[in-house]
Amino acid sequence: MKLNETEQRAYNAYLDSLHDRASFYDSTFVQGLQKGREEGESIGIQKGREEGREEGEAIGIQKGKQEALKEAYDKLIASGISAEQAKSILGL
């Protein structure tokens, strides 16, 4: 079936409209995807920093406790208490 000139123009305008809508959808989707990735990456970096900070604090606290026990142990030994008694006192 052959379209007359008016019908052909209307059909071509319809095809252009479909193409424009598909192009708009694709660009919006890609932009949304990119924005989502950027936001996700930013959130991931922030959470990683927080977790790293928490782990670092936990390690620092543990090391501080170990150093305090070592100092207390050394002081007990220096005051003449036996190694076994010092360990018992400190709960080691």
DRENLUMKE-198731 format. One record per residue (C-alpha): x, y, z; residue in three letters. Coordinates in steps of 0.2 Angstrom, whole numbers, padded with zeros to 4 digits, always signed. Example, Ala and Ser with C-alpha at 12.3 -4.5 7.8 and 13.67 -1.06 7.14 Angstrom:
# residues 2
+0062-0022+0039ALA/+0068-0005+0036SER/
This chain:
# residues 92
+0000+0000+0000MET/+0007+0017-0005LYS/+0005+0032+0006LEU/+0000+0049-0001ASN/+0012+0064+0002GLU/+0002+0070+0018THR/+0001+0052+0025GLU/+0020+0049+0021GLN/+0025+0065+0031ARG/+0014+0061+0045ALA/+0021+0043+0046TYR/+0039+0050+0045ASN/+0035+0062+0059ALA/+0028+0048+0069TYR/+0045+0038+0066LEU/+0055+0053+0071ASP/+0045+0055+0087SER/+0048+0037+0091LEU/+0066+0039+0088HIS/+0067+0055+0099ASP/+0058+0046+0113ARG/+0069+0031+0112ALA/+0084+0042+0112SER/+0078+0052+0126PHE/+0074+0036+0136TYR/+0092+0030+0133ASP/+0100+0046+0138SER/+0090+0047+0153THR/+0094+0029+0158PHE/+0112+0031+0155VAL/+0113+0047+0165GLN/+0103+0039+0179GLY/+0115+0024+0179LEU/+0130+0035+0179GLN/+0123+0046+0193LYS/+0119+0030+0203GLY/+0136+0023+0201ARG/+0144+0039+0207GLU/+0133+0040+0222GLU/+0136+0022+0226GLY/+0155+0024+0224GLU/+0154+0039+0236SER/+0144+0030+0249ILE/+0156+0015+0247GLY/+0171+0025+0250ILE/+0164+0034+0265GLN/+0159+0017+0273LYS/+0176+0010+0269GLY/+0184+0025+0278ARG/+0172+0023+0293GLU/+0176+0004+0294GLU/+0195+0007+0292GLY/+0194+0020+0306ARG/+0184+0009+0317GLU/+0197-0006+0314GLU/+0211+0006+0317GLY/+0204+0012+0334GLU/+0201-0006+0339ALA/+0219-0011+0335ILE/+0225+0005+0344GLY/+0215+0001+0360ILE/+0222-0017+0359GLN/+0240-0011+0358LYS/+0237+0001+0372GLY/+0230-0013+0383LYS/+0245-0024+0379GLN/+0258-0010+0382GLU/+0249-0006+0399ALA/+0250-0024+0404LEU/+0268-0025+0399LYS/+0272-0010+0409GLU/+0263-0017+0424ALA/+0271-0033+0422TYR/+0288-0025+0421ASP/+0285-0015+0437LYS/+0279-0030+0447LEU/+0295-0040+0442ILE/+0306-0024+0446ALA/+0297-0024+0463SER/+0303-0041+0467GLY/+0287-0051+0463ILE/+0290-0068+0454SER/+0285-0070+0436ALA/+0271-0082+0440GLU/+0264-0070+0454GLN/+0265-0056+0442ALA/+0255-0066+0428LYS/+0242-0071+0441SER/+0240-0053+0447ILE/+0237-0047+0430LEU/+0226-0061+0424GLY/+0238-0068+0411LEU/
